[in-house]
């Protein structure tokens, strides 16, 4: 066990509080003793178990530590010893940049610009350079730096709460069983966690190997193999494709890249400088085709008035959850089939510098874009053979490459054992599109009966099928804060019942 105030880390002692190996200091040892005395009585405390230690999980933990003012027990379960990282902010390449400006990110609800202020303090050294602050506001910084910021904010939140018994379990939650007034969360190799509240913050969950038989974006070949490759196929044309392609170039890949996409939409660029979201009032539409047309017209009118179209898209974000929920299931499905690639290309944008590098790839002939679908991927020795149905062609074309990556994106795994146990108890059920589970806007999980499952919440991407716009930092932080408010109310109710 190692850690700082209020923390027990269940794993070998070489791991420090937030996954960085370190020798325990005198202060840390004193904190461990403080935690030991607190943990001895923690079984009587209101208990919260957060399943998932990526951004959604850490945002949930910080929100609970902020909103709940009385002592409680908080446990995070995640196999990764480095909290706050997850798929998004771990970064398999140190030079992967954020796709949002520094000014637009914060892990603290109601404190916009917190990441900007944190970075500024790291660099300014108390000299108060206003020009530096302004320049940083519009900068796209490395994802790993944002991950470090998130971990520090969690560390600070824990240290401010010596009355909270905080434990990290380095494992994978396999089951969650409802037992009268609490839940029993079972993880591999550890005693079950007994909790009054369970927060599902698994993000996209453990990603299975691509069904296409190509490599996943995280199955990075040895750098010498990448450097020797003459050709590379990339299935999908979104942000993941850009990450993989540009990382391969940094690792010495000088061959040709073949990008295969059904719609052929590449990510657009952010505006040259951060734009203020343009408030947009659109009529209530029952059909996504009408919404698409109205959005396009609004963007064109903004451009004519000298406002970047990105301001319109940004202005729509606060209304997207409500719009999505008002659509009939058939219209949502129509959006996913036909409009999603176009929306994603404009909504999930690239820093201008990266967008310029991507466009240069295609201008110089180093990369080609094929509009079509991959029917099959076969591995032959160390190479890949793809059968591709090009748009407008009646016969599949065979493409042989040295390396092939499936960059078609991530989706929450609703078939993981943890979620299946909730389904089997009717505590949760998948949304109509199997993008996640059905929830209220606050993250409260809805059971199969249509009623909320008491003390069960889901945060972040697991809610995408219900809320749609819930995969980016501002929306996740807001939802985590709303959930924490609801959890505090549950704590009050529980306390009142025990005292009555």
C-alpha positions as CSV (number, residue, x, y, z in Angstrom):
1,X,0.0,0.0,0.0
2,X,1.3,3.4,-0.9
3,X,-0.1,6.8,-1.2
4,X,-0.8,10.2,0.3
5,X,-3.5,11.5,2.5
6,X,-6.8,9.6,2.3
7,X,-5.6,7.1,-0.2
8,X,-5.0,3.3,-0.3
9,X,-3.6,1.9,-3.5
10,X,-4.2,-1.8,-3.7
11,X,-1.3,-3.1,-5.7
12,X,2.5,-3.7,-5.0
13,X,4.2,-0.9,-3.1
14,X,6.3,0.2,-6.0
15,X,3.3,2.1,-7.3
16,X,2.8,5.5,-5.8
17,X,-0.4,7.3,-5.4
18,X,-1.0,8.2,-9.0
19,X,1.0,5.5,-10.7
20,X,4.5,7.1,-10.7
21,X,7.1,4.9,-8.9
22,X,8.5,6.7,-5.9
23,X,10.0,6.1,-2.5
24,X,7.5,7.0,0.3
25,X,8.4,10.3,2.0
26,X,8.0,11.1,5.7
27,X,4.9,13.1,4.8
28,X,3.5,10.2,2.8
29,X,4.1,7.7,5.6
30,X,2.4,10.0,8.1
31,X,-0.6,10.3,5.7
32,X,-0.8,6.5,5.4
33,X,-1.1,6.3,9.2
34,X,-3.9,8.9,9.0
35,X,-5.6,6.9,6.3
36,X,-5.3,3.7,8.3
37,X,-7.2,5.1,11.2
38,X,-9.8,6.5,8.9
39,X,-10.1,3.2,7.0
40,X,-10.7,1.3,10.2
41,X,-14.1,3.0,10.6
42,X,-14.8,3.5,6.8
43,X,-17.2,0.5,6.7
44,X,-19.8,2.7,8.4
45,X,-19.3,5.5,5.9
46,X,-21.4,6.3,2.9
47,X,-19.6,4.5,0.1
48,X,-19.1,5.4,-3.6
49,X,-17.4,3.1,-6.1
50,X,-16.3,4.7,-9.4
51,X,-15.6,2.0,-12.0
52,X,-13.1,3.5,-14.4
53,X,-10.0,5.6,-13.8
54,X,-9.9,7.5,-17.1
55,X,-11.1,11.1,-17.6
56,X,-14.7,10.3,-16.9
57,X,-13.9,8.5,-13.7
58,X,-11.5,11.1,-12.4
59,X,-14.0,13.9,-13.2
60,X,-16.6,12.0,-11.3
61,X,-14.3,11.5,-8.3
62,X,-13.4,15.2,-8.2
63,X,-17.1,16.2,-8.4
64,X,-17.9,13.9,-5.5
65,X,-15.0,15.3,-3.4
66,X,-16.2,18.8,-4.2
67,X,-20.0,18.4,-3.7
68,X,-20.2,16.0,-0.8
69,X,-19.1,17.8,2.4
70,X,-19.3,15.0,4.9
71,X,-17.0,12.0,5.4
72,X,-17.4,9.2,2.9
73,X,-15.6,6.3,1.3
74,X,-14.5,6.7,-2.3
75,X,-13.0,3.8,-4.4
76,X,-11.8,3.9,-8.0
77,X,-11.4,0.6,-9.9
78,X,-9.2,0.6,-12.9
79,X,-6.4,-1.7,-14.2
80,X,-4.2,1.3,-15.2
81,X,-2.1,2.6,-12.3
82,X,-2.0,6.1,-14.0
83,X,-5.3,7.7,-13.4
84,X,-6.9,10.3,-15.6
85,X,-5.4,8.8,-18.7
86,X,-7.8,6.4,-20.4
87,X,-7.8,6.1,-24.2
88,X,-8.0,9.8,-24.8
89,X,-5.3,11.3,-22.6
90,X,-2.7,8.6,-22.3
91,X,-1.3,9.2,-25.7
92,X,0.7,6.4,-27.2
93,X,2.8,9.1,-28.8
94,X,4.1,12.0,-26.7
95,X,3.5,14.5,-29.5
96,X,-0.2,13.7,-29.9
97,X,-2.0,17.1,-29.5
98,X,-5.4,17.9,-28.0
99,X,-8.1,18.7,-30.4
100,X,-9.5,21.5,-28.3
101,X,-7.8,24.7,-27.3
102,X,-6.3,25.1,-23.9
103,X,-8.9,27.8,-22.8
104,X,-11.8,25.4,-23.5
105,X,-10.7,22.6,-21.1
106,X,-11.3,22.2,-17.3
107,X,-11.9,19.2,-15.1
108,X,-13.6,21.5,-12.5
109,X,-17.2,22.3,-13.0
110,X,-18.0,26.0,-13.0
111,X,-14.3,26.9,-13.4
112,X,-13.8,27.4,-17.1
113,X,-10.2,28.0,-18.2
114,X,-8.8,26.0,-15.3
115,X,-6.4,24.0,-17.5
116,X,-5.2,27.3,-19.1
117,X,-4.5,28.8,-15.7
118,X,-2.7,25.6,-14.6
119,X,-0.5,25.6,-17.6
120,X,0.2,29.3,-17.3
121,X,1.4,28.8,-13.7
122,X,3.7,26.0,-14.9
123,X,5.4,28.4,-17.4
124,X,5.0,31.9,-16.0
125,X,6.9,31.4,-12.8
126,X,5.1,34.3,-11.1
127,X,6.1,36.9,-13.7
128,X,2.5,37.5,-14.8
129,X,3.0,37.8,-18.6
130,X,-0.4,38.6,-20.0
131,X,0.8,38.0,-23.5
132,X,1.8,34.5,-22.6
133,X,-1.6,33.8,-21.0
134,X,-3.4,35.0,-24.2
135,X,-1.1,32.9,-26.4
136,X,-1.6,29.8,-24.4
137,X,-5.4,30.2,-24.5
138,X,-5.4,29.5,-28.2
139,X,-2.8,26.8,-28.2
140,X,-3.3,23.0,-28.7
141,X,-1.1,21.3,-26.2
142,X,0.0,17.7,-25.8
143,X,-2.7,15.3,-24.5
144,X,-0.2,13.8,-22.0
145,X,0.1,17.3,-20.4
146,X,-3.7,17.5,-20.0
147,X,-3.6,14.0,-18.4
148,X,-1.0,15.3,-15.9
149,X,-3.2,18.3,-15.1
150,X,-6.2,16.0,-14.5
151,X,-4.1,13.8,-12.1
152,X,-2.8,16.8,-10.2
153,X,-6.3,18.2,-9.8
154,X,-7.4,14.8,-8.4
155,X,-4.4,14.7,-6.1
156,X,-5.3,18.2,-4.8
157,X,-9.0,17.3,-4.3
158,X,-8.0,14.2,-2.3
159,X,-5.5,16.1,-0.2
160,X,-8.1,18.7,0.7
161,X,-10.3,16.0,2.1
162,X,-8.5,14.0,4.9
163,X,-12.0,12.9,6.0
164,X,-12.5,10.8,2.9
165,X,-11.2,7.3,2.7
166,X,-9.9,7.2,-0.9
167,X,-8.8,3.9,-2.4
168,X,-7.6,2.9,-5.8
169,X,-8.1,-0.8,-6.8
170,X,-5.8,-1.8,-9.7
171,X,-8.1,-4.3,-11.3
172,X,-11.0,-4.8,-13.7
173,X,-14.6,-4.8,-12.4
174,X,-16.3,-8.0,-13.6
175,X,-19.7,-7.8,-12.0
176,X,-22.0,-5.4,-10.1
177,X,-24.7,-7.1,-8.0
178,X,-27.6,-5.2,-6.2
179,X,-28.1,-6.3,-2.6
180,X,-30.9,-4.5,-0.9
181,X,-29.4,-1.1,0.2
182,X,-26.0,-1.4,-1.6
183,X,-24.1,-2.9,-4.5
184,X,-21.4,-5.5,-4.4
185,X,-18.7,-4.7,-7.1
186,X,-16.6,-7.7,-7.9
187,X,-13.2,-7.2,-9.5
188,X,-10.5,-9.7,-10.5
189,X,-8.1,-10.7,-7.6
190,X,-9.7,-8.4,-4.9
191,X,-12.3,-8.6,-2.2
192,X,-15.7,-7.3,-3.4
193,X,-16.3,-3.5,-2.9
194,X,-19.5,-2.7,-1.0
195,X,-20.9,0.6,-2.1
196,X,-24.1,2.6,-1.7
197,X,-23.5,4.2,-5.1
198,X,-21.8,2.9,-8.2
199,X,-20.6,5.3,-11.0
200,X,-19.9,3.6,-14.3
201,X,-17.2,5.6,-15.9
202,X,-15.7,2.9,-18.1
203,X,-15.5,5.3,-21.1
204,X,-15.2,3.1,-24.2
205,X,-14.2,0.1,-22.1
206,X,-11.6,-2.5,-23.0
207,X,-11.5,-2.4,-26.8
208,X,-11.6,-5.8,-28.4
209,X,-9.4,-6.6,-31.4
210,X,-10.9,-5.1,-34.6
211,X,-13.3,-7.5,-36.3
212,X,-11.7,-6.4,-39.6
213,X,-8.5,-8.4,-38.7
214,X,-6.5,-5.2,-39.1
215,X,-4.3,-3.8,-36.3
216,X,-6.0,-1.6,-33.7
217,X,-4.7,1.9,-33.4
218,X,-2.8,0.9,-30.3
219,X,-1.1,-2.2,-31.7
220,X,1.9,-0.2,-32.8
221,X,4.4,-2.2,-34.7
222,X,8.1,-1.9,-33.8
223,X,9.5,1.4,-35.2
224,X,11.9,-0.4,-37.5
225,X,9.0,-2.3,-39.1
226,X,7.1,1.0,-39.5
227,X,10.2,2.7,-41.0
228,X,10.7,-0.2,-43.6
229,X,7.0,-0.3,-44.6
230,X,6.3,0.7,-48.2
231,X,2.5,1.0,-47.8
232,X,0.0,1.4,-45.1
233,X,-3.8,1.1,-45.2
234,X,-6.0,3.1,-42.8
235,X,-9.6,2.0,-42.5
236,X,-11.6,5.1,-41.5
237,X,-10.9,8.8,-42.0
238,X,-11.5,10.5,-38.7
239,X,-9.2,11.8,-35.9
240,X,-7.9,8.3,-35.1
241,X,-6.7,7.9,-38.6
242,X,-4.8,11.3,-38.3
243,X,-3.2,10.2,-35.1
244,X,-2.0,6.9,-36.5
245,X,-0.7,8.4,-39.8
246,X,1.2,11.3,-38.3
247,X,2.6,9.1,-35.6
248,X,3.9,6.7,-38.2
249,X,5.5,9.5,-40.1
250,X,7.3,10.6,-36.9
251,X,8.5,7.0,-36.5
252,X,10.1,7.0,-39.9
253,X,7.3,5.7,-42.2
254,X,8.0,7.1,-45.7
255,X,5.7,4.9,-47.8
256,X,2.3,5.5,-49.3
257,X,-0.8,5.7,-47.1
258,X,-4.2,4.5,-48.3
259,X,-7.1,5.9,-46.4
260,X,-10.4,4.0,-47.0
261,X,-13.6,5.6,-45.9
262,X,-17.2,5.0,-46.8
263,X,-18.1,8.7,-47.1
264,X,-14.6,10.0,-47.6
265,X,-14.9,12.8,-45.0
266,X,-11.7,14.1,-43.5
267,X,-11.6,16.2,-40.3
268,X,-11.9,19.9,-40.8
269,X,-9.7,22.5,-39.2
270,X,-10.4,24.7,-36.2
271,X,-10.7,28.4,-36.9
272,X,-7.3,30.3,-37.0
273,X,-8.1,31.8,-33.6
274,X,-10.6,30.6,-30.9
275,X,-14.1,31.8,-31.9
276,X,-16.9,32.7,-29.5
277,X,-19.7,30.3,-29.9
278,X,-22.5,31.9,-32.0
279,X,-25.9,31.5,-30.4
280,X,-28.1,29.8,-32.8
281,X,-31.9,29.5,-32.6
282,X,-33.1,26.8,-34.8
283,X,-36.7,25.6,-35.0
284,X,-37.6,22.2,-33.5
285,X,-37.0,19.6,-36.2
286,X,-38.4,16.1,-36.2
287,X,-36.2,15.1,-39.1
288,X,-32.4,15.1,-39.2
289,X,-32.4,16.2,-42.9
290,X,-34.1,19.5,-41.9
291,X,-31.7,20.0,-39.1
292,X,-28.8,19.4,-41.4
293,X,-30.1,21.8,-44.0
294,X,-30.8,24.5,-41.3
295,X,-27.3,24.1,-39.9
296,X,-25.7,24.4,-43.3
297,X,-27.6,27.6,-44.0
298,X,-26.6,29.0,-40.7
299,X,-23.0,28.3,-41.3
300,X,-23.1,29.9,-44.8
301,X,-24.8,33.0,-43.5
302,X,-22.2,33.3,-40.7
303,X,-19.4,33.0,-43.3
304,X,-21.0,35.7,-45.4
305,X,-21.1,38.0,-42.3
306,X,-17.4,37.3,-41.5
307,X,-18.0,34.8,-38.7
308,X,-16.2,31.4,-39.1
309,X,-18.6,28.5,-39.5
310,X,-16.9,26.9,-36.5
311,X,-18.7,29.4,-34.3
312,X,-22.1,28.0,-35.4
313,X,-21.1,24.4,-34.6
314,X,-19.8,25.5,-31.2
315,X,-23.0,27.4,-30.6
316,X,-25.1,24.3,-31.2
317,X,-23.3,22.1,-28.7
318,X,-25.3,23.1,-25.6
319,X,-28.6,22.2,-27.4
320,X,-27.5,18.9,-29.0
321,X,-28.5,16.6,-26.1
322,X,-32.0,18.0,-26.1
323,X,-32.3,17.8,-29.9
324,X,-31.0,14.2,-29.9
325,X,-33.5,13.1,-27.3
326,X,-36.4,14.7,-29.1
327,X,-35.7,12.7,-32.3
328,X,-37.5,9.5,-32.9
329,X,-35.4,6.4,-32.8
330,X,-35.7,6.0,-36.6
331,X,-34.4,9.5,-37.2
332,X,-31.5,8.9,-34.8
333,X,-30.7,5.8,-36.8
334,X,-30.9,7.8,-40.0
335,X,-28.4,10.3,-38.6
336,X,-26.0,7.5,-37.7
337,X,-26.3,5.9,-41.1
338,X,-26.1,9.0,-43.3
339,X,-25.1,12.2,-41.6
340,X,-22.7,11.2,-38.8
341,X,-19.6,11.2,-41.0
342,X,-20.3,14.7,-42.1
343,X,-21.2,16.0,-38.6
344,X,-18.1,14.3,-37.1
345,X,-15.8,15.9,-39.7
346,X,-17.1,19.4,-38.7
347,X,-17.7,18.8,-35.0
348,X,-14.4,17.0,-34.1
349,X,-11.8,19.2,-35.7
350,X,-8.0,19.4,-36.0
351,X,-5.6,22.0,-34.9
352,X,-4.7,24.1,-38.0
353,X,-1.1,22.9,-38.0
354,X,-2.1,19.2,-38.0
355,X,-4.8,19.8,-40.6
356,X,-2.1,21.4,-42.8
357,X,0.1,18.4,-42.4
358,X,-2.8,16.1,-43.3
359,X,-3.7,18.1,-46.4
360,X,-0.1,18.1,-47.5
361,X,-0.1,14.3,-47.4
362,X,-2.8,14.2,-50.0
363,X,-1.5,17.1,-52.1
364,X,1.9,15.6,-52.4
365,X,0.5,12.1,-53.3
366,X,1.9,10.5,-50.1
367,X,-1.6,9.6,-49.1
368,X,-4.7,8.7,-51.2
369,X,-8.3,8.7,-50.2
370,X,-10.5,5.9,-51.4
371,X,-14.3,6.2,-51.0
372,X,-15.5,2.7,-50.3
373,X,-16.0,-0.1,-47.8
374,X,-13.6,-2.7,-46.6
375,X,-15.2,-6.1,-47.1
376,X,-12.4,-8.3,-45.7
377,X,-8.9,-8.1,-44.3
378,X,-6.7,-11.1,-44.5
379,X,-3.2,-11.5,-43.1
380,X,-0.6,-13.2,-45.2
381,X,2.7,-13.7,-43.5
382,X,3.6,-10.2,-42.2
383,X,1.4,-8.4,-44.8
384,X,-2.2,-7.5,-45.2
385,X,-4.7,-8.1,-48.1
386,X,-7.8,-5.9,-48.2
387,X,-10.9,-6.5,-50.3
388,X,-12.4,-3.1,-50.9
389,X,-15.7,-2.2,-52.5
390,X,-15.1,1.2,-54.1
391,X,-18.1,3.5,-54.5
392,X,-19.5,3.1,-57.9
393,X,-17.6,-0.1,-58.7
394,X,-19.4,-3.5,-59.1
395,X,-16.5,-5.6,-58.2
396,X,-14.2,-5.5,-55.1
397,X,-10.6,-4.5,-55.5
398,X,-7.7,-6.2,-53.8
399,X,-5.2,-4.0,-52.1
400,X,-2.0,-5.4,-50.5
401,X,-0.2,-3.4,-47.9
402,X,2.6,-3.9,-45.4
403,X,0.6,-2.5,-42.5
404,X,-3.2,-2.1,-42.0
405,X,-4.9,-0.2,-39.1
406,X,-8.6,-0.2,-38.3
407,X,-9.2,3.5,-37.4
408,X,-13.0,3.3,-37.7
409,X,-13.4,4.7,-34.1
410,X,-14.4,3.5,-30.7
411,X,-17.7,2.7,-29.1
412,X,-18.5,1.6,-25.6
413,X,-18.4,-2.1,-25.1
414,X,-21.9,-3.0,-23.8
415,X,-21.0,-6.7,-24.0
416,X,-18.3,-6.5,-21.3
417,X,-19.0,-8.7,-18.3
418,X,-19.7,-5.8,-15.9
419,X,-22.4,-4.4,-18.1
420,X,-23.9,-7.8,-18.8
421,X,-24.4,-8.4,-15.1
422,X,-26.4,-5.2,-14.9
423,X,-28.5,-6.2,-17.9
424,X,-29.2,-9.6,-16.3
425,X,-30.6,-7.9,-13.2
426,X,-32.6,-5.5,-15.3
427,X,-30.8,-2.6,-13.6
428,X,-29.7,-1.3,-17.0
429,X,-30.4,-1.8,-20.7
430,X,-28.8,-0.9,-23.9
431,X,-30.0,2.1,-25.9
432,X,-31.7,1.4,-29.3
433,X,-28.4,1.8,-31.2
434,X,-26.3,-0.2,-28.7
435,X,-24.0,2.8,-28.3
436,X,-24.2,2.5,-24.6
437,X,-26.9,2.3,-21.9
438,X,-30.1,4.3,-21.2
439,X,-29.6,7.1,-18.7
440,X,-31.1,10.4,-17.6
441,X,-29.3,13.6,-18.4
442,X,-27.7,13.5,-14.9
443,X,-26.2,10.1,-15.6
444,X,-28.8,8.2,-13.5
445,X,-29.1,4.8,-15.1
446,X,-32.6,3.7,-16.2
447,X,-33.5,0.0,-15.6
448,X,-35.4,-2.2,-18.1
449,X,-38.7,-1.3,-16.4
450,X,-38.2,2.4,-17.3
451,X,-37.5,3.4,-13.7
452,X,-34.2,4.7,-12.4
453,X,-31.9,2.3,-10.7
454,X,-31.3,3.7,-7.2
455,X,-27.7,4.6,-6.6
456,X,-26.4,3.6,-10.1
457,X,-24.9,6.3,-12.4
458,X,-23.1,6.3,-15.8
459,X,-20.8,9.1,-16.9
460,X,-19.4,10.0,-20.3
461,X,-19.2,7.9,-23.5
462,X,-21.3,5.1,-22.0
463,X,-24.3,7.5,-22.3
464,X,-23.8,8.4,-26.0
465,X,-26.8,6.6,-27.3
466,X,-29.1,8.5,-25.0
467,X,-27.4,11.9,-25.0
468,X,-25.2,11.9,-28.1
469,X,-23.1,14.9,-27.2
470,X,-21.3,13.4,-24.1
471,X,-17.8,12.4,-25.2
472,X,-16.0,15.8,-24.8
473,X,-14.5,17.3,-21.7
474,X,-17.1,20.1,-21.0
475,X,-20.1,17.8,-21.3
476,X,-18.5,15.0,-19.2
477,X,-17.5,17.5,-16.4
478,X,-21.0,19.0,-16.4
479,X,-22.6,15.6,-16.2
480,X,-20.3,14.4,-13.4
481,X,-21.1,17.5,-11.4
482,X,-24.9,16.9,-11.9
483,X,-24.4,13.3,-10.8
484,X,-22.5,14.3,-7.7
485,X,-25.3,16.6,-6.7
486,X,-27.7,13.7,-7.1
487,X,-25.4,11.4,-5.1
488,X,-25.2,14.0,-2.3
489,X,-29.0,13.9,-2.1
490,X,-28.9,10.1,-1.9
491,X,-26.4,10.4,0.9
492,X,-28.7,12.7,2.8
493,X,-31.6,10.3,2.3
494,X,-29.6,7.4,3.5
495,X,-28.4,9.3,6.5
496,X,-31.9,10.3,7.4
497,X,-33.2,6.7,7.1
498,X,-30.4,5.4,9.4
499,X,-31.2,8.1,12.0
500,X,-35.0,7.5,11.9
